[in-house]
Amino acid sequence: MSKPIKVALAGAGAFGIKHLDGIKNIDGVEVVSLISRELDKTKEVAARYGIGHVTTDLADSLALKEVDAVILCTPTQMHAEQTLACLKAGKHVQVEIPLADSLKDAEAVVALQKQTGLVAMCGHTRRFNPSHQYVHNKIQAGEFSIQQMDVQTYFFRRTNTNALGQARSWTDHLLWHHAAHTVDLFAYQVGSPIVQANAIQGPIHPNLGIAMDMSIQLKAANGAICTLSLSFNNDGPLGTFFRYIGDTATYIARYDDLFNGKEEKIDVSKVAVSMNGIELQDREFFSAIQERREPNSSVGKVLACYQVLHQLEQQLNG
C-alpha cells in the first residue's frame, strides 16, 4: 500500500469546507495543515476536522516537509501567485477556479508546471459533476452531439458576500471566475476549440467596481454554439443552469443533478463513485499524483479557456 498523501488546504471558507468534506471520503489522503486569514476561525475548523497544524501564512505550510500537495481555496486574486509558490516549494497543487485573473499569470503557471513536472490542476468542477459526466459519456459514445448550450449563471450579490451570505474580503468576478466554468465546459464537451467569442456587459457597480450583468456568445470549430447569461443582480433561484440542446436529446444540468428537456430526472448515481463533484475533482487530483500522470483539468488543459477570457476582456475594455 502506498503511503498516504499529506495535504495542506488554504482557505477555510465555504469552498474549503466542501473540499474537507469530500476528502473525508477518500482513502489514503490526510489533511495535515490548514491555512486561512482569521486564526481563531481556522482553529475551529481544524479542530472539527482533526487537522493538527494551523497557520495564517501559506509559507508556513509549504515549509513542512511532510506536505506533499496543496489545495488552494483562496481569493481569485491570489490564485496564480500562490500556485507558483506551491510549485516552487516542490508541492503538487490544485487551485480552485479560476487559475488566474489574467492570461499572463495563467501562462506563467503553465510554464512552471512544465518545468517542474509536478501535478498542477485547476478546479474546473463542471468536468467532474456526474450530470455533466453523463452528457460527456453520451457524446464520447457517439449517442449525442451538442448543437447549442444555453447557460444561466445567476447570483444575488449586490453586496460583497460569499456563497454562505457572509461578508467577503475580496471581490468576485463574472468573467474571470463564473464565465470560466462555462467557457471551459463548452469546449470540453463539444471536443472542439472555441473559434469565435463575443461579450457585452452592463453598468459597472459604483462600489464593487465590476459589471453586475454580462452576456457571452461562443462558437466552436465544429459549429456548436453557446449562449451564456451572467448576473449578480438576480433575486431568484441562484446557481448555474445548463441546457444542452443536441441532435438526439435535450439535457438540463443543475450542479450534480440532471433532467431531460421535459424536466424528468435522470439517474446519474452510477456515473461515478460519488455524487459530489468536488469530491470527484479531488479524487482525480490525488489519483494523478499517485499514478504520476496529467489530470483532467490540468493547468495545461484549461489554458485555452483563459485565452478566450482574455480575448473577451479585450473586447469589453475596447
Secondary structure by P-SEA (a helix, b strand, c coil): cccccccccccccaaaaaaaaaacccccccccccccccaaaaaaaaaaaccccccccaaaaaacccccbbbbcccccaaaaaaaaaaaacccccccccccccaaaaaaaaaaaaaacccccccccccccaaaaaaaaaaaaccccccbbbbbbccccccccccccccccbbbbcccccaaaaaaaaaaaacccccccccccccccccccccccbbbbbbcccbbbbbbbbbccccccbbbbbbbbcccbbbbbcccccccccccccccccccccccaaaaaaaaaaaaaaaccccccccccaaaaaaaaaaaaaaaac
